[in-house]
Amino acid sequence: MLGRRSRSSVGILARLAAVGAAGLALLLAGPANADTSDDKRRVDRELAQTSANLESVTDRAKAAITQYNQATAALPGAQTALAEARGRVVGAQSAARQAEREAAAAEAAAQDATREYEAAAAEVDQTREEISGFVAAAYRGNNIAMINAIIDSQSPSDLLNSVGYLDTVAERRQAALQEFVAGRMLARQHSDRADAARDKAVRAADAAQQALDAAEAEADAAEQIADSLQAIVVQQRTAAAIADSERGAVLAQYNNLKARSDQLAAELRAVANSGNSGRTVPASSGYLQKPVSGNVSSGFGLRFHPYYHVWRFHTGTDFSAPGGAPIVAAAEGTVVRTGWAGGYGNYTCIHHGMYQKRGLATCYAHQSVILVSTGANVRRGQLIGRVGTTGVSTGNHLHFEVRLDGAPVNPMEWL
């Protein structure tokens, strides 16, 4: 029984070594503890930033980077789980080895107790034979013969010899009887100890087997976690390879978006220079109304792409809002452009007048539907469209632009 358990331990050790080899190549730094009070805001910011970073990439690169980010996010947890599983395997194996040692010690104690019982039982048998001899002698009349010998003594010395002999025999019988009783008590004690030792050995053997079973289960779990971790790493590497292969297409798509922005800027400059530029805008701050109900999900200005390591210019401010949410005109003006605008999707621009001799316009991208037409005059707060995710977009939101002579400026300075 102990030999079979030992072989099982060797098998678990081999499996642990295999899991350890796989895990060692994959284990990196564990995840840092987060402040739970800021978790929601942090996650929202990260999701918004991730969406913003994916807006100007190809669909294939978008899927690959999403897979890469998912694998990267899952990796620390999987690494921690593997480390903990490997620790449980080591602990379970240590418990199994200790249980095996205890089982072996209990088995040895049981064998010693059995030998002691057998020795005590042999002494009891020997004493029993002596007592049986005395009983048989008495039955045959030896005691009567001894008494007759005393009666027939011819001299005081003969009498003394006969009485002394009788005393010696009586003492021997008494000693034999006492030895028999003591031996039986000792044999019973050894028998009880042997039984207890055997019970303990059985329990220890069962405990050892249970510990080995637990170690095997932990080893299985560790192997599964190691396989999952390896799958995550493969996913990460595969996604990275796809994303890398899309780098040229991503940069080309961004350049196309930039070219479209430049084209729109030229159109808006032409409107401002047409001689029909409308009213004069008195001030910037607070002049415009927020065009949609929602929080800022991505700000205006330069963005650094965390995967491709390139800087890109974000020409507006993104507001998160559900699909179909109303979009209103930020100020009164004339609609100068409506329709599809490539990566901007469904796109509307409104000319509001002149600010410091430059034409002021607001533009609204990624709409699900446009509700105004080019040439229409709109008032501040009028419904002009609804939120969507058309064009190069990762989800429902409004991309809101403020342009002076076609050049993008920070919308938040006008709201």
C-alpha positions as CSV (number, residue, x, y, z in Angstrom):
1,M,0.0,0.0,0.0
2,L,2.8,2.4,0.9
3,G,4.7,1.5,-2.3
4,R,1.7,2.4,-4.4
5,R,1.3,5.8,-2.7
6,S,5.0,6.5,-3.2
7,R,4.6,5.9,-6.9
8,S,1.7,8.3,-7.0
9,S,3.8,10.9,-5.3
10,V,6.5,10.6,-7.9
11,G,3.8,11.0,-10.6
12,I,2.5,14.2,-9.0
13,L,6.0,15.6,-8.6
14,A,6.6,15.0,-12.3
15,R,3.4,16.8,-13.2
16,L,4.2,19.7,-10.9
17,A,7.6,20.0,-12.6
18,A,5.8,20.3,-15.9
19,V,3.3,22.8,-14.6
20,G,6.1,24.8,-13.0
21,A,8.2,24.8,-16.2
22,A,5.2,26.2,-18.2
23,G,4.3,28.7,-15.4
24,L,7.9,29.9,-14.9
25,A,8.1,31.0,-18.5
26,L,4.8,32.9,-18.3
27,L,4.7,34.4,-14.8
28,L,5.2,38.1,-14.7
29,A,4.5,40.8,-12.1
30,G,1.1,40.4,-10.4
31,P,-1.7,42.9,-10.6
32,A,-1.6,46.0,-8.3
33,N,-4.4,46.5,-5.8
34,A,-6.9,49.2,-6.9
35,D,-8.7,51.7,-4.9
36,T,-12.2,50.3,-4.9
37,S,-13.8,53.8,-4.5
38,D,-12.3,54.9,-7.8
39,D,-13.0,51.6,-9.7
40,K,-16.1,52.8,-11.6
41,R,-14.6,56.1,-12.7
42,R,-11.3,54.4,-13.6
43,V,-13.0,51.7,-15.7
44,D,-15.2,54.3,-17.4
45,R,-12.2,56.4,-18.3
46,E,-10.2,53.4,-19.6
47,L,-13.2,52.2,-21.7
48,A,-13.7,55.6,-23.2
49,Q,-10.0,56.0,-23.9
50,T,-9.8,52.5,-25.4
51,S,-12.8,53.3,-27.7
52,A,-11.2,56.6,-28.7
53,N,-7.9,54.9,-29.5
54,L,-9.7,52.3,-31.7
55,E,-11.7,54.8,-33.7
56,S,-9.2,55.4,-36.5
57,V,-8.0,51.8,-37.0
58,T,-9.2,49.2,-39.5
59,D,-11.9,46.6,-38.5
60,R,-9.3,43.8,-38.5
61,A,-6.8,45.8,-36.4
62,K,-9.7,46.9,-34.1
63,A,-10.6,43.2,-33.5
64,A,-7.0,42.2,-33.0
65,I,-6.2,45.1,-30.6
66,T,-9.4,44.3,-28.6
67,Q,-8.2,40.6,-28.4
68,Y,-4.8,41.8,-27.4
69,N,-6.1,44.1,-24.7
70,Q,-8.4,41.4,-23.4
71,A,-5.5,38.9,-23.2
72,T,-3.3,41.5,-21.6
73,A,-6.0,42.3,-19.0
74,A,-6.6,38.6,-18.3
75,L,-2.9,37.7,-18.0
76,P,-2.1,39.0,-14.5
77,G,-5.1,37.2,-13.0
78,A,-4.2,34.0,-14.8
79,Q,-0.6,34.3,-13.6
80,T,-1.7,34.9,-10.0
81,A,-4.1,31.9,-10.3
82,L,-1.3,29.7,-11.6
83,A,1.1,30.8,-8.8
84,E,-1.6,30.1,-6.2
85,A,-2.4,26.7,-7.8
86,R,1.3,25.7,-7.8
87,G,1.4,26.7,-4.1
88,R,-1.6,24.5,-3.3
89,V,0.1,21.6,-5.2
90,V,3.2,22.0,-3.1
91,G,1.2,22.1,0.1
92,A,-0.9,19.1,-0.9
93,Q,2.2,17.1,-1.8
94,S,3.8,18.1,1.5
95,A,0.7,16.9,3.4
96,A,0.7,13.7,1.4
97,R,4.3,13.0,2.2
98,Q,3.7,13.7,5.9
99,A,0.7,11.4,5.9
100,E,2.8,8.7,4.3
101,R,5.4,9.0,7.0
102,E,2.7,8.9,9.7
103,A,1.2,5.8,8.0
104,A,4.6,4.1,7.9
105,A,5.3,4.9,11.5
106,A,1.8,3.7,12.6
107,E,2.3,0.5,10.6
108,A,5.7,-0.1,12.3
109,A,4.2,0.6,15.7
110,A,1.4,-1.9,15.0
111,Q,4.0,-4.6,14.0
112,D,6.0,-3.9,17.2
113,A,2.8,-4.1,19.3
114,T,1.9,-7.4,17.6
115,R,5.3,-8.9,18.3
116,E,5.0,-7.8,22.0
117,Y,1.6,-9.4,22.2
118,E,2.8,-12.6,20.7
119,A,5.7,-12.8,23.1
120,A,3.5,-12.1,26.1
121,A,1.0,-14.7,24.8
122,A,3.8,-17.3,24.6
123,E,4.8,-16.7,28.2
124,V,1.1,-17.1,29.2
125,D,1.0,-20.4,27.4
126,Q,4.2,-21.6,29.1
127,T,2.8,-20.6,32.6
128,R,-0.5,-22.3,31.7
129,E,1.4,-25.6,31.0
130,E,3.1,-25.4,34.4
131,I,-0.2,-24.8,36.3
132,S,-1.7,-27.6,34.3
133,G,1.1,-29.9,35.5
134,F,0.4,-29.0,39.1
135,V,-3.3,-29.7,38.7
136,A,-2.6,-33.0,37.0
137,A,-0.2,-34.0,39.8
138,A,-2.8,-33.1,42.5
139,Y,-5.4,-35.1,40.6
140,R,-3.1,-38.2,40.5
141,G,-2.8,-38.1,44.3
142,N,0.7,-36.6,44.7
143,N,-0.5,-34.4,47.5
144,I,-1.7,-37.4,49.5
145,A,1.6,-39.1,49.0
146,M,3.4,-36.1,50.3
147,I,1.2,-36.1,53.4
148,N,1.8,-39.8,54.0
149,A,5.5,-39.1,53.8
150,I,5.2,-36.6,56.6
151,I,3.2,-39.0,58.7
152,D,5.8,-41.7,58.1
153,S,8.8,-39.6,59.1
154,Q,11.1,-41.5,61.5
155,S,13.0,-38.6,62.8
156,P,12.7,-34.8,63.3
157,S,15.1,-34.3,60.4
158,D,13.0,-36.3,58.1
159,L,9.9,-34.3,59.1
160,L,11.7,-31.0,58.5
161,N,12.8,-32.2,55.1
162,S,9.3,-33.3,54.2
163,V,7.7,-30.0,55.4
164,G,10.4,-27.9,53.6
165,Y,9.7,-29.8,50.4
166,L,6.0,-29.1,50.8
167,D,6.7,-25.4,51.3
168,T,8.8,-25.2,48.2
169,V,6.2,-26.8,46.1
170,A,3.5,-24.5,47.4
171,E,5.6,-21.5,46.7
172,R,6.3,-22.6,43.2
173,R,2.6,-23.2,42.6
174,Q,1.8,-19.8,44.0
175,A,4.5,-18.1,41.8
176,A,3.3,-19.9,38.8
177,L,-0.3,-18.8,39.4
178,Q,0.8,-15.2,39.9
179,E,2.9,-15.3,36.8
180,F,-0.1,-16.7,34.9
181,V,-2.4,-13.9,36.1
182,A,0.2,-11.2,35.4
183,G,1.0,-12.6,32.1
184,R,-2.6,-12.7,31.0
185,M,-2.9,-9.0,32.0
186,L,0.2,-8.1,30.2
187,A,-0.9,-10.0,27.1
188,R,-4.2,-8.3,27.2
189,Q,-2.5,-4.9,27.4
190,H,-0.2,-5.8,24.4
191,S,-3.2,-7.0,22.5
192,D,-5.1,-3.7,23.1
193,R,-2.1,-1.7,22.1
194,A,-1.7,-3.8,18.9
195,D,-5.3,-3.3,18.0
196,A,-5.1,0.4,18.6
197,A,-1.8,0.6,16.6
198,R,-3.5,-1.3,13.7
199,D,-6.5,1.0,13.8
200,K,-4.1,4.0,13.8
201,A,-2.2,2.6,10.9
202,V,-5.4,2.1,8.9
203,R,-6.5,5.6,9.6
204,A,-3.1,7.0,8.7
205,A,-3.1,5.0,5.4
206,D,-6.5,6.4,4.6
207,A,-5.4,9.9,5.4
208,A,-2.3,9.4,3.2
209,Q,-4.4,8.3,0.3
210,Q,-6.8,11.2,0.7
211,A,-3.8,13.6,0.8
212,L,-2.5,12.0,-2.4
213,D,-5.9,12.3,-4.0
214,A,-6.0,16.0,-3.1
215,A,-2.5,16.5,-4.4
216,E,-3.5,14.9,-7.7
217,A,-6.6,17.1,-7.9
218,E,-4.6,20.2,-7.3
219,A,-2.1,19.1,-9.9
220,D,-4.9,18.6,-12.4
221,A,-6.3,22.1,-11.6
222,A,-2.8,23.6,-11.9
223,E,-2.3,22.0,-15.3
224,Q,-5.7,23.4,-16.5
225,I,-4.8,26.9,-15.3
226,A,-1.4,26.6,-17.0
227,D,-3.1,25.6,-20.2
228,S,-5.5,28.6,-19.9
229,L,-2.5,30.8,-19.3
230,Q,-0.7,29.5,-22.3
231,A,-3.9,30.0,-24.4
232,I,-4.0,33.6,-23.2
233,V,-0.4,34.2,-24.2
234,V,-1.0,32.6,-27.6
235,Q,-4.1,34.8,-28.0
236,Q,-2.0,37.8,-27.1
237,R,0.8,36.9,-29.5
238,T,-1.6,36.1,-32.3
239,A,-3.5,39.3,-31.9
240,A,-0.3,41.3,-31.8
241,A,0.9,39.7,-35.0
242,I,-2.4,40.6,-36.7
243,A,-2.4,44.2,-35.3
244,D,1.2,44.6,-36.5
245,S,0.3,43.5,-40.0
246,E,-2.5,46.1,-40.0
247,R,-0.2,49.0,-39.0
248,G,0.1,50.3,-42.6
249,A,-3.6,50.1,-43.2
250,V,-4.3,51.8,-39.9
251,L,-2.0,54.7,-40.7
252,A,-3.5,55.0,-44.2
253,Q,-7.0,55.2,-42.7
254,Y,-5.9,57.9,-40.3
255,N,-4.3,59.9,-43.1
256,N,-7.6,59.5,-45.0
257,L,-9.5,60.9,-42.0
258,K,-7.1,63.8,-41.7
259,A,-7.4,64.5,-45.4
260,R,-11.2,64.6,-45.1
261,S,-10.9,66.9,-42.1
262,D,-8.7,69.2,-44.2
263,Q,-11.3,69.1,-47.0
264,L,-14.0,70.0,-44.6
265,A,-11.9,72.9,-43.3
266,A,-11.5,74.2,-46.8
267,E,-15.3,74.1,-47.3
268,L,-15.9,76.0,-44.1
269,R,-13.3,78.6,-45.0
270,A,-15.1,79.1,-48.3
271,V,-18.3,79.7,-46.5
272,A,-16.7,82.3,-44.2
273,N,-15.1,84.1,-47.2
274,S,-18.3,84.0,-49.3
275,G,-19.4,87.5,-48.2
276,N,-22.5,86.0,-46.6
277,S,-21.0,85.2,-43.3
278,G,-23.9,86.2,-41.1
279,R,-23.8,87.7,-37.6
280,T,-20.8,88.6,-35.4
281,V,-20.2,86.3,-32.5
282,P,-19.4,88.5,-29.4
283,A,-17.5,86.0,-27.2
284,S,-16.3,82.4,-27.1
285,S,-16.8,81.1,-23.6
286,G,-20.4,80.1,-22.9
287,Y,-21.6,81.0,-26.4
288,L,-22.4,77.4,-27.4
289,Q,-24.9,75.1,-25.8
290,K,-23.9,71.5,-25.0
291,P,-25.3,69.6,-28.0
292,V,-26.1,66.3,-26.3
293,S,-26.8,65.0,-22.8
294,G,-23.8,62.9,-21.9
295,N,-20.4,62.9,-20.4
296,V,-17.1,63.6,-22.1
297,S,-15.6,60.3,-23.2
298,S,-12.6,61.7,-25.2
299,G,-11.1,65.1,-25.2
300,F,-9.8,67.4,-27.9
301,G,-6.2,67.4,-29.0
302,L,-3.3,65.0,-29.5
303,R,-3.7,61.3,-28.7
304,F,-1.0,58.8,-28.3
305,H,-2.0,55.4,-29.5
306,P,-0.8,52.9,-26.9
307,Y,-0.4,50.0,-29.3
308,Y,1.0,51.6,-32.5
309,H,2.9,54.3,-30.6
310,V,1.9,57.1,-32.9
311,W,0.5,60.6,-32.1
312,R,-2.9,61.5,-33.7
313,F,-4.9,64.7,-33.5
314,H,-8.5,64.4,-32.3
315,T,-10.4,67.2,-33.9
316,G,-13.3,67.4,-31.4
317,T,-14.7,66.3,-28.1
318,D,-16.6,63.0,-27.8
319,F,-19.7,62.8,-25.6
320,S,-21.0,59.4,-24.6
321,A,-24.7,58.9,-25.3
322,P,-27.1,56.1,-26.2
323,G,-28.0,55.5,-29.8
324,G,-30.9,57.6,-30.9
325,A,-30.3,60.3,-28.2
326,P,-31.3,63.8,-29.5
327,I,-28.6,66.1,-30.9
328,V,-29.4,69.9,-30.8
329,A,-27.8,72.9,-32.5
330,A,-25.2,74.5,-30.2
331,A,-26.2,77.9,-31.4
332,E,-28.4,79.5,-34.1
333,G,-27.0,79.5,-37.6
334,T,-27.2,78.1,-41.1
335,V,-26.7,74.5,-42.0
336,V,-23.8,74.5,-44.6
337,R,-23.2,70.8,-44.8
338,T,-25.1,67.5,-44.3
339,G,-24.4,64.0,-45.5
340,W,-21.8,61.3,-45.4
341,A,-18.2,62.3,-44.7
342,G,-16.1,59.1,-44.7
343,G,-14.8,58.3,-41.3
344,Y,-17.0,61.0,-39.7
345,G,-20.1,59.0,-40.8
346,N,-23.3,61.1,-41.0
347,Y,-22.0,64.6,-40.6
348,T,-23.6,68.0,-40.2
349,C,-21.9,71.4,-40.0
350,I,-23.6,74.7,-39.0
351,H,-22.2,78.2,-39.7
352,H,-22.9,80.6,-36.8
353,G,-21.2,83.8,-37.9
354,M,-17.8,85.5,-37.5
355,Y,-15.6,85.6,-34.5
356,Q,-12.6,87.9,-34.6
357,K,-12.8,87.9,-38.5
358,R,-12.9,84.1,-38.6
359,G,-15.9,82.0,-39.5
360,L,-17.3,80.0,-36.5
361,A,-18.9,76.6,-37.3
362,T,-19.9,73.6,-35.3
363,C,-20.0,70.0,-36.7
364,Y,-21.6,66.8,-35.5
365,A,-20.3,63.4,-36.5
366,H,-21.3,59.7,-36.4
367,Q,-25.1,60.5,-36.3
368,S,-27.5,57.7,-36.9
369,V,-29.8,60.1,-38.7
370,I,-29.6,63.7,-39.9
371,L,-32.8,65.7,-39.3
372,V,-31.9,69.0,-41.1
373,S,-31.0,69.9,-44.7
374,T,-28.2,72.0,-46.1
375,G,-29.3,75.7,-46.3
376,A,-31.7,75.5,-43.4
377,N,-31.6,78.1,-40.7
378,V,-31.7,76.6,-37.2
379,R,-32.2,78.1,-33.8
380,R,-30.1,77.3,-30.6
381,G,-31.3,74.0,-29.0
382,Q,-33.2,72.8,-32.1
383,L,-33.2,69.1,-32.8
384,I,-30.9,68.4,-35.8
385,G,-30.1,64.7,-35.6
386,R,-29.7,61.7,-33.4
387,V,-26.7,59.9,-31.8
388,G,-25.2,56.9,-33.7
389,T,-22.0,55.1,-34.5
390,T,-21.7,55.6,-38.3
391,G,-18.3,56.0,-40.0
392,V,-15.2,55.1,-38.1
393,S,-16.6,54.6,-34.7
394,T,-16.4,52.1,-31.9
395,G,-19.9,52.7,-30.4
396,N,-22.7,55.2,-30.0
397,H,-21.4,58.7,-29.2
398,L,-21.4,62.3,-30.6
399,H,-18.1,63.6,-32.0
400,F,-18.6,67.4,-31.6
401,E,-16.3,69.9,-33.3
402,V,-15.9,73.7,-33.1
403,R,-14.0,75.2,-36.1
404,L,-12.7,78.7,-36.8
405,D,-12.1,79.2,-40.5
406,G,-12.3,75.5,-40.8
407,A,-9.5,74.8,-38.2
408,P,-10.5,72.7,-35.2
409,V,-10.4,74.3,-31.8
410,N,-11.2,73.0,-28.3
411,P,-15.0,72.8,-28.0
412,M,-14.9,72.9,-24.2
413,E,-13.6,76.5,-24.3
414,W,-16.9,77.5,-26.1
415,L,-19.4,75.6,-23.9
